[in-house]
Amino acid sequence: MPEGEKIPPADGQTSASEELRQIVEEATAPIEEQDVPRSRLIGQFVVFPLTIVIVGVAIYLLLGLLTAEDKTAEDYLNTIRVGGINSRWQAAYELSKVLAEEQRQGRVSPKFVGEMIRIFEASRADDPQVRRYLALAMKMVRHPALVPVLISALDDPDDETRIYAAFSLGAQGDARAVPPLIALASSDDAGIRKAAVYALGQLEDSRIGPVLEAALRDRVPDVRWNAALQLAGAGNDAGLDVLSEMLNRQYLETLKQMSGERRREVMVEAVRAVKLLEARSMAPTLRNLRSVDPDMQVRQAAIEVLQAWGE
């Protein structure tokens, strides 16, 4: 997650290979509801990770192509422009990793942004992975010129590109993104709804709260859970019932295709949201987790909140 996200992911750093292993597992994990088309592979529930990739990254990992080469964003952009089929999408993926640091260092120039936009616009008939990762890379750079480009990409025929564009729009902090993201939040595609809900949660606008509150009633758990967490991050406790659902291990275990690790992530993020809201009405639930939950990380999260509340 980038700096300033309202609900941070779990703490801890992993190696590059471990990071990719985890990403691939998340990207291929099924979701329990029926109305989740193929774009579900991208929009993960609860909190969307900073580096969001698709199944193709598995090939990238297995071939051992992740290296520590000291390349700049300009180098990767040049490869996207003139490289071969495989090297171009790999360069687009790597670009998303180096841009954040270059942005922090003030090394991303308007000329670079303009060239990135030009290459993105020219990629419509290209390998979809190139376009997806370019859309993702735009998340790492805040620039007003990116906003209309990303809004246009919300209508891309490739669902994954639409999802990446939504993520990147959320990171821009620009009110122009609010109406198209609100429209996206009513998509028939659950993965796209999740992306829109997450992206809206990164923006500040009076129009967003009612949309997120409506998403609390979504038939897909992932969408409800994202809405509750984003509302909590904004200090809105309208999603407390959904947070309670997320902390109900008995309910989560009825979602048979959800792994134990994913259940842990859901529950820990919900505990953190309860802490943000100072929702002391949830103290009995947290006490129960502290005492009997079989997952030590969930128990520890509950312990920390209760200790902060003087219990």
Protein Blocks (a to p, Z undefined) as FASTA:
>chain_A
ZZhiabdcdeddddfklmmmmmmmmmmpccfbfklcfklmmmcghiacfbacdfklmmmm
mnopaccbdcdfklmmmmmmmmcfklmmmmmmmmmmmmmmmmmnopacfklmmmmmmmmm
mmmmmcfklmmmmmmmmmmpccfklmmmmmmmmmgfblklmmmmmmmmmmnopaklmmmm
mmmmmcfblklmmmmmmmmmmpccfklmmmmmmmmmpcbfklmmmmmmmmmmnopaklmm
mmmmmmmmklmmmmmmbcfklmmmmmmmmmmmmmmnopaklmmmmmmmmmmpcbfklmmm
mmmmmmmnoZZ
